[in-house]
Amino acid sequence: MREVKTYSNLIGGKWLQSSSGKTFSSVNPADTSDVLGYFQQTTFEETRQAIEATRAAQPSWAQTSPGRRAEILDRTARLIDERVSELAETLTREEGKTLAESTAEVKRAAANFRFYSGQAYLVAGETLPSDEPSTFLYTLRSPVGLVSVITPWNFPFAIPARKIAPALAAGNSVIFKPASLTPLIGLKLAEILIEAGLPGDVMNVVTGPASIVGEELTTNSLIDAITFTGSYNVGDHIQHRARTTCRTQLEMGGKNPIIILEDANLDQAVSCTIQGAFGLSGQACTGTSRAIVLSEVLDQFTSKLIDATKKISIGNGLTKGAQMGPVADAAQEKTILNYIEIGTQEGAELICGGNKLRGNGFDQGFFIEPTIFARVKPGMRIAQEEIFGPVLSIIEARNFDEAIEIANDVEYGLSASVCTQSLSRAERFIRLIEAGMIKVNQPTTGVALNAPFGGTKNSSSETYREQGQIAMEFFTRIKTVSLRFES
């Protein structure tokens, strides 16, 4: 029997329990009897205290040399690398993804800290020609200030890493709210940063409900910038509640298509579709939820897809050979099953899966079969709304132009893929598709960590992109300097 620990908030460099006396639990979605820990129900007053501590720490951190900031971020990466197995197991127990998926996520987090350790040396402006004599005209980049980081439960280690690392590299202080479904892995990241040498008050971490902690972290007048990943509804709320002078970076939902043209390598197309639709239990904002298939290959593609889907091994992510774990919790399970019922009521044909798994060790968790609908019409709810689970809609298209039209006819524009052997049609797809992340003969999921990440339409606020060197633009302000050196 594992000991169940009660975890504290990190406020002003100290680990503190809430005066509310209330906690909430984090449980394994594959086995709800496995409780990972109890976490603080933070109050408004304590959230404000954490914000004030973060604000007070920022000036000294901004004055810390780039070399020292880089050293701490690099050491964070090395500490994560040393603990990949331990962290991956924690991540699998808390979020539910397979151990292979968790291991990849942990390694990705380390890579982010390593990448941004180098960026700490590259925060710089530019020199400009001046029309005035004896005048040096140039720009400087300075930290934004206090950054509020609010992250989701589906990538609870990698997404915080790609936000916190550039924020710290640029000299900002950070207040971090991990998702309430996955608080433990977020606190583990904070512990590693402190061990790596980050001053304890430069990053403060508070857990608790969005209605209290999240609301304060998006409306408090001391907050200079908010970086958020989550649903469109929450992101839209943040955008409208944030002060005019507070920066926002909002990455939200997706309804991502993969287009299968008649010249596609169908085995490759099926592999890309399976990985995008059912990897991570379909719980990725870049996950594939629509396969738009040309009529000429529809039957052949569908047959191959069903065969491959039925071979997916479902189980506890810690179990050897498991290829797909549970969904996040009871609420997520209910939402997904409701959408499956909606699809059937709308007249789509359920051709694979669609059930909650029971017996054989599934009863203690939230397991849903990989689900495929055929004969889906573009206007159906299952083809328009983000389900965030292992549910795929197959939509027939008569030609390339109709496929593009169907792909673009949604409110989201995060990721899109095409499977084809035609370079000219791939190039047309790249130009015509309404998405921020474009893939050719690849799954809709995944992006290089040195490349910008973000979408269009309701997938993103389109203010600033995440990831890569361009991420530093969000975390820095530009000062223009005109210096006359002769009087």
N, C-alpha and C positions, 0 to 999 in steps of 0.2 A: 504494500500500500504506500503510494507516494505521499509525502508530507505536503499539505496544501498551505502555501505561504500567503500572507497578506502583504501586498506591495504598497509603497508610498509614492507620493508626488516628489518631484525634484523642484524645490523653490529656493532661490537665493543660495544655491550651493549646498542645501541640506535636504535630506530625505525626510519628508513630513507626512503624517497622516492627517486626514481631514477632520476639522472640528465637528463636521456633521455626524460623525460616528457611523456613517453609512458606507457600505461597500457594495460592489457588484462582482459577479463571478465571470470568468472566462472558461468555457468548456470546449472540449474536443468535439467538433461536429460529426466525427465518425463514431464517437462513443461518448455520449453525454454524461456517463458516470465518471469520466476522466476530467476532473476539475484542475485547471492549470494554476489558478490563484484567485485571490480577491483583490479588488482595486478600489481606489478612493472615489467616492461621490463628492467631487470638489464643489465648493460653494462659490457664489458670485464673489464674495469678499476674498476668498483665497485665490481665485483666478485673477482678480485685480492686483493682489499682492504679488503674484508671480509676474504679471505684466510689468509692474513697477520695478521689480528686481531685474528683469530683463532689460528694461530701459536704462537703469542705472549702470549696468555692466557694459553697455555698448561702446561708450567713448574710449574706454581703456582697451577694449578688444580691437577697435578700429585703429588704435595707435600701435598695436602689436605688429612687429615686422612681418612682411610677407613670408620670409623664411620660417619664422616660428609658426605661423598659421599653416604653412605647407607641411611642416614637420608633424604637427598634430594630426592633420588629415591623413598623411601617409601612414602614420603609426596606427590610426584607426583602421585603415585598410589592412594593415598587417595583422592586427589583433583579430579582425573578422576572419581573415584567411586561416589563422591558427585555430579558429573555433567553428569552422564550417559545419562539421558533423553535429556538434551540440546545438548550434543555432538552427540548422535545417530540421533537426528532430523537433525542436520547440515550435518552429514555424508550421510543420506538418500537423502537430498535435493541436495547435491553436486555430489554424485557418482551414486545414483539411486537405490541401493539395498533396500530391504524391511526394515522396522523399526526393525523387529525381528533380521534380519541379522546384521544391524548396531549396535544394542544393544549388540549382542554377540561380535562383533569386538571391541567395546569400552571397554567392560569388559576384553577382552583378552589383550588389550593394558595395562590396569591397572595391570593385573596379571603378565605381563612381567616386568614391573617396580618393582613390589613387589619381584619377583623371583631374579632379578639381584641386588636388594638392598642387599640381602644376599650374593650374589657372590662377592660383594666388599670386604668382609672379607676373601675370600678364594683365592685371587690372591697370590699364593705362589709357591715356587720351591720345591726342595727335597734335602736331604742330601745323599751323595754318599760315599762308602768306598774308602779310598785312599791308594795307595801302598807306599806312602812316609810317613816317620815317622813325628810326630808332625805337621800334615797337616790336615786341615779341608776342605773337598771338598764338594761343594754344588752349587745349582743353584738358581737364582732369576728370577722372572718375573717382567718386567717393561713395562710401556705403549708403544705402537707403536709410538704414537705422535699425528699427525693431521689426522683425519679420514674424508674422503669424503663420505657422505651418499646420495645415489640417489635411489629414490623409485618410484614404479608405482602407477597408479590411482585406481587399483581394490581393494587394501586393504590399503588405504592411511593413516590409523591411526595405525593399528596393525603392519604392516611391518616396518614403521619407529621406532616404539617402540622396536621391537625385535632387531634392529640394534643400535639405539641410547643408550638404557639402558645399554647393556654390554660395549659399548665403554666408556661411562661415568664412569661406575663402575670400569673399569680398569685404569682410570686416563687419558684418552685421551680427547682432545678437538675435537669438531665436527663441520663440515660445512655441512649443510643440504639443498638439493634441493628437495622440494616436486614436485610431478607431476603437470604439467600445467593444467590438467583437474580437479585437486582436491587440489588447493593450500590452501584453507581456513582451512580445517581440519588440515593440516600440521602446519600452523601458530598458530592454537589453541593449538596444542601440545607444541609449543615453548613458548607460553604465560604461560601455566601451569607450565612448567619447571622453568621459571623465577620466577613465584609466589612461587614455592616450595623452592626457595633459590639458584638455580643454578646461579653462577656469569654470568652476561649478555654477556660477551665476550667469554665464554667457548663454547657456541653453537651459531653459526651465521647461519642465514637462508636467502637464496636468491631465488627469483622466476624469471622465464623467460625461454626462449627457450633453448633446448638442444644444439643447434648450437653455442650458446654463453656461457651460464652458465655451461651446462653439459660438454662442451669441455674443459673449463678452470679447472673444478673440477676433470678432469681425466688426465690432462697433466701438470698442474703446478708443478714445482720442489719442492714446499714446502709440497705437499701432501705426506703423508707416507703410507696411505692405502685407498683403495676404496672398499666400499661394495655397490653392485648394485643388484637390482632385476628388471627384464624387459625382453625384447625380446632377442632372440639369436643373431640377427644381431647387435643390439646395444652392447650387452655384448661382442661379438667377436671384435667389433671395439674398445671397451675400452681395452680389453686384448692386442691388438696390438699397441695401442697408449700409454699405461701406461709405465712409466720408469721401467727398470729392477729391480731397488731397491724399487719400490712401490708395496706393497702387493695388491692383488686383491681377492675379494670374489664375485663371479658372480653366481646368481641364475636366470635361464632363463626359457625357455618354456617347454611345455609338450604335449604329445599326448597319454593320459593315457587310458589304457584298463581296463575293468572289464570282467573277464572270467566267464561265467555261465556254470557250469558242469551239467551233467544230473541228479545228485543226489541233486542239490541245492534246498533249500527252495525257491520256485519261488516268493512267495509274498515278502520275505525278499530281494531277488535278485532285484526285480522290485523297491522296496523302495530304495535300495542302488544306483541303476542306476539313478533313478529320482533325488535323492539328489545330486549325483555327476555331472550329466549332465546339470540340469536345475536350481539348486540352484545358487544364485548369478548371475543369467542370463547366466550361462555357462562361466562367466568371471573370472575363477580361474586357475592358472597355474597347479593345481592338479585336475582340473575338468575332468570328464569322457567324452571322445569324441568317444570311440569305445567300443561297447558291442560285445564280441566274444562269440558266443553261440553254444553249441554242438547241432548237428542235431536233436537228440532225443527230445529236449525240445524247439526247435527254434520256432515253431508255437505257442505253449502255452505261452512261455515267451513273444513273440511279441504281442500277443493279450492282455495279462495282462498289458504290458507296454503302449500300445496305450490307453487303458481304463484309466489308472492312469494319463497319460500325459494330456488327454483331460479335466481332472478335475482340473488342475492347474489354479488358479485364477491369472490373469495378471492385473497389474495396477500400479498406482503411489505408491511407497513404503510407503508413509505416510497414505495410505488408509487402513482402517481396513479390514483384510481378504486377502489382497494382498499377494500372495505367490511368485511372480516373478515380478521384476521391469523391467525397460527399459535397453537397452544396453548403452554404455558410451556416444556416441556422433554420429554425422552424418557420420563421417568417419568410425567408427566401424560398424555402421549399414550397410553402403554400402559394406564393406568388407564381412560381414556375408551373405548378400543377394547375393553377387557375388558368394560366395562358394556354396550357395544353387543352384544357376543356374549351376555352374560347375558340381555339383553332378548329376543333372538331365541330363546334356549333356554327362556325362561319362557313363550313363546307369544305375545308381542306381535308385531304386524305392522310390519315395517320398510318404511315407505312413501316415505322420502326420505333420501338420503345414506347415511351409515354406513361410509364408506370413508376410509382414509388416502389422501391425494392424492399422486400420483407423476408424474414427468416435468414438462416445462414449467416448470422452475425450482423445483419443490416438493421435490425429493429432498434438498436441503441443510437442510430445515426440518421442523417438526412440524405439518403441516397436516391437518386432519380436516374432511370435509364437514359442513355443517349437517345434523343428523340428526333425523328425526321418526319416532316410533313411534305407531301407532294400535292400537285394541283393547287398551289397557293396563288391567289390573285394579289397583285401589287397593293391594292387598297385594304386588304385585310389587316386587322390589328396585329396579328403575329408577324406581318411583313413590315409594319410601320413602327411599332413600339419596342423599346428596349426591354428584353426579357431577362437578360443577365443570368443565363443558365444554359444547360446542354440541349438546346432546342434549335433545330435548323429548318428553314423553309426553302423548298425547291420551287423556283419560279421559272416557267418556260418563256423564252424569248424567240421571236421569229428570225431576228437578224441582229447584227452588231449594234446598230443605231437604237433599236428598241431596248436592247440590254443596257445600254448606257442610260437611256431615259428612265428605265425602271430603277437602276442603281441610284440615280440622283434624286428620285422622287420620294425622299424622306426628309425629316427635319434635321438629321444628323449628317456629319461629314468628317468622320475621324480617319478611318482606314478603308482601303479598297484594294482588291487584287484582280488580276486577269490572268487566265491560263491560255496561252497561245504560242504558236511557233512563228507567228508573223510579226516581224519587227515593225512594219508600218502600222499595223493595227495596235500593237503595244504602244507606239508613240501617240496614236490618236487617243487611246484610252488615257494616257498620262495627261494629255491636254484637256480632255473633255470631262473627266471625272471630277466630281465636287468632293474632294477629300484632301486632308492635310498630309496623310501618309499613304503612299502609293507603292504597290508591290506588283511585280511581274513574275509569274511562275513561282510564287512564294505564298505562304499563309498570310492572312491579314494581321496576324499577331507578330510582335517582335520588331525591334528597331535598334540599330547600332547606337551605343551610348554616346558616341561623339557626334551624333546627328540630331538636329532639332526634332522635338516631339510636339505634336499638337494638331488640332483639327479646324474645321470650318463650321459654319452654321451653328446649331445648338450643341456642338461638341466642344466648343472653346469660346472664350471671350475674345480670342484673337488679339489680345493686347501684347503679350510677350510669350515666346516659345520656351519650353523646357528643354533640358538636355543640351549637351555639347557646349561649345564656347559661347554660342549665342545666349545661353541661359544667364550669363553674367550681366547682360543688359538689364534684366529685371532687377537684379540685386545691387545695381549701382546707379548713381545720378551723375549727370554731366555738368561740370562747371566750366564756363568759358572765361579765360583770363586774357586780358590785354595789358601787357607790361611795358611801359616806356622806360628805357634804360638810360636815356640821356635827357637832361632838362634844358 
